Amino acid sequence: MGHEVPADLLEIVDALLPGTRLDRARLAADGNIHHVVLLPGIAAVRISRRPSGAQALPRRTELLRAIGAAGLPFAVPQPLTAVTDFDGRAAVAVSWIDGTAWPEGEGDPRQIGELLRALREVPLTAGLRRALAAGQEPAPVRGWAAVLAEDVIPRLPARWRDEGRRRLDHAMALDPVPDALVHGDLGGSNVHWGPDGKLIGVLDWDAALAFDPAVDAACMAWHGWDTLRRAVDPDTYRRARIWDQTFGIGHLIAVLPGTSLANVDSYVDHIVPWLEHHPQ
């Protein structure tokens, strides 16, 4: 699957991986920061879309190295080339991870539980913590709750402000738990399974951070909340539901690093429809 690769991106791939056949190259669904050119069985090439992505790519590439060295029992994409500048656009090739995603709403609770446990049990060494911190944007950290309370909730439509504060208070009332390695965008196309149902690898670690492992559990509700309930212990399930019910786990991830949002109004425009469809 995928889309035809524009000629300018193919030129970058060819320069980065000279001699590689490009006849099977395809373009993955575009992200906000990078294009990803897929070379099946060979590599995935990340190419920045804008200057902010070019600046972030070296940090995020080093984060892949650190996570790859953490001893996880599945594959993590590893850099195959140096991060290279192409007239202001940064690019890097990373290793190919075979397998495919499970369809939404499907999944094996045992395998999901093992994946979440493997992430939770990774030792958060000082080096890994530094890599996780460096992988985020270098901006002043105020804390995720402050970003929501001070920037987001005041911009909600009036009918949602009290409800937004109530949901934030519910999340803030969670008892603290030890930090774990959190992927931050677990599930869907980022988790690759083999034809035998075994986990092969996990892609796209750009949102990784040290945080409550129940956040990743909430992300894995992609496979269905009933499936997740059978995959984790009751307290993790409870915490996952609370994190998700704040403003939707996919939206909440954006504020967990604790840095100011680049476009708060756009963020609010995305969470209001979610609130409309997920009343409590």
N, C-alpha and C positions, 0 to 999 in steps of 0.2 A: 504494500500500500504506500501512500505518500504521494507527493506532487512532483511535477517536473522541476528540475533544479535550474534556476536562472543562470545565464552564462557567466555573470560576474562572480557568482558563488562557486561555480565549477572551476573557474580560473584560480581562485584561492585554494580550493581543494587540490588541484593539480600541482600548484606550487608547493603546498605543504607536504603532499605525499607523491612526489614525482614517480612516474612509472606505474602508478596504480590504475587499474581499469576503472573507468567511470561510467560504463554503459548501464550499470544497474543502480547508479546513484539516484536517490530520491530525497525529496525535502520533507522533513517531518512537519507536523503542525507548528506554525510559528509561535515562539514564546515572545514575551514582551521585551526581553533583553537580547536574546540570541536567535539566529537561525541555526538549525541543526540539519546537516546533510548526512544522510545515512548511506553507508557503503556496506551492504549486508555481508556478514562474515569477516569483515576487515576492520572497520572503524566507524565511529561517529565523529563528525567534525563540527565543532561549535564555532560560529562566526558572529561577532558582535554586531548588533544592529545600530548602535549609537555610542557616543563617547563614554557614557556611564558604564555600559557593558564592557567596553574595551578596558576600562580601568579596573573593573571587578574580576575579569577573567583570570589574571595571574593568581589572585588570592583564592579563588574558587578552585583552581586547578591544584594548588597546594593542599587545599582541604581534601580533595579526592585522594591525594597521596597519603595523607594522615589517616583518613578513614580506611583506606585500603590496607594500611599497616596495622589496623587495630585487631585483626584476628577474627573478623566476622566469618561465619560459616557459609557464605555465599559470595558471589562475585560483585565487585564494585568497579565501575569504569576507571581505568588508570591511564594517565597521559602517555601517549605514544610519541609525541613531539613536544618541543618547546612551544610556549605561547609566542606567536609570531605576529608582528605588525604588518599590515597590508594597507598602507596609505590611511592610517587612522582606524582601521578595523582590525581587531585582534582575533586570532583564530588558533585553535588547538585541536589535534586529533586525539581521541580517547578510544580505549579498547572496546570492541564489539561485545555485547552481551546477548547471547541467544535466548530463545524462549519467547513466550507471548503472555499478554495479560489475560487474566480471567475476565469474562464478561461481567458487567455491573450486576450486582445482586447474587452472584455465584461465588463459591469458594469453600475450601475445606477448613473447618474450624481448627483442626489439629495443626495444619500447616501454618495458618495465620497466627495461632498461639505461639508456635515455635519461632516464627519470624519476630514477633514482638518481644519474646523472651530474649532472643539473641541480641537485639538492640539494647534492651534494658540492662543486660549483663556485661556489656562492653566496659572495661575499666576507663573511667574518665581521667586519664593521666593529665598532668600539667601541659604536656605538649599537645594533646588532643584538644584540651580546652582553649589553648592559644589559637590553634588552627580554626576552631569553631568561631571564636570571637573575630579573628581576622577575616573569615569568610563573609561576615556581614559588612554592610556599608559603614565606612568610618565616619560616624556621626555621633553627637552627644546622646547618651542613653538616659532616658527619663523613666523607663519602666513601662511595660505594656498597659498596666491599669491606668497610668497617668495619661498616656496617649488617648485611650478610649474616653476617660472622664473629662479631659480638658479640651481635646480636639474634635472627637467624633460625636459624642452624645449631644453637646450643645448645637451641633449642626443637623441633628435629626429633626424631622418634622415634629411639631409640638406634641402631636398625639402619641409619639413614640419615645419621648424623652424620659418620662418616669419609668416606663417599661425597660428602656435601655439601662437606666441606673440600677433597676432591680436585678436585671440579668448580670450586670457587672458585679454587683454586690454578692450575688450567689457564687460566682466564680472566685471572687476574692476571699470568700469564707471557707474555701477548701483548705483542709489541713495541709501543711507543707509536706512534701515527700522529697527524698533524695533526687537530685538531678540525674538524668540518664541521657544517652545519645538519642536525640530525637531527629528523625529524618525530616519531618515537617510537611511532606507531600506524598505520604505513603499511600499506596493503592493505585488502582487504574493502570495506566500504561507504564508507570514507573516501577512496577514489580513484575518480573518475568519468571514464568513457570514453565517447566518442561512438559512434554506430552504425558509423562508418568505422574504429573501433579506435584512434582518436587520443585522446590524453589531453586532457581538458577542464580538470579542476581537482582540488584536494586539499582536503579538509575536516578539521576537528577538530584543531587544532594545540595543544591543551592540554598535551600531553606533550613539546612541542618543547624541545630543548636543544642545546648544543654538545658533540658527543661523536664517537666513532668512527662513520664512515658505514656500517660493516658492520652496525651495529645495524639500520638501516633495510633493509639487504639481507636480514637475517634475518626482519624483519617481512614482506617481500615473498615469502617462502617460502610464504605463503598460496596462491600460485599454483602451488606444487609445487617441491620442491628441485631436480628435474631442470631445470625451467624456469629457476630462479634460476641454476643452474650455467651455463646458456647465455647468461645476461644480464650476468654480471659476470666480472671477471678471477679467476684461480685463488686469489690471496691474499685477495681480498674474500670469496670463497665460503668459504674455510677459516676466516676470522675469524668470518663469520656463523654457521657451524656451531658454533664454540666458544661464542660468546655464547648461542646458543639452547640448547646442551646444558648450560649452567650450571643454570638452573632453569626453562627455557622462556622465550622472548623476551617473551611477553606478561606474565609475572610479573616478569622482570628489569627491565623498563622502570620499574616502580614504585619501584625503589631507586636508579636511576641519578642522580637529583638529589642523592643523598647525605644526605638528611634522614631523620630517624627516621620509621618507619611509624606511622600512627595506630593500627593494630590489628595487631600482630605475629602474634597467635594466629590471626586470620582468614587472614592471608597464609600462614602455615604450613599451615593446613587446605587451602588451594588448591594449594600446590606439592607436597604429599605425594602426592596422586593422580597428578599429572603425573610425578613421579619413578617411581611404580609402573609407569606405562605407557611410560616412556622409560628403561629401564635401559641401562647402557653395558657 
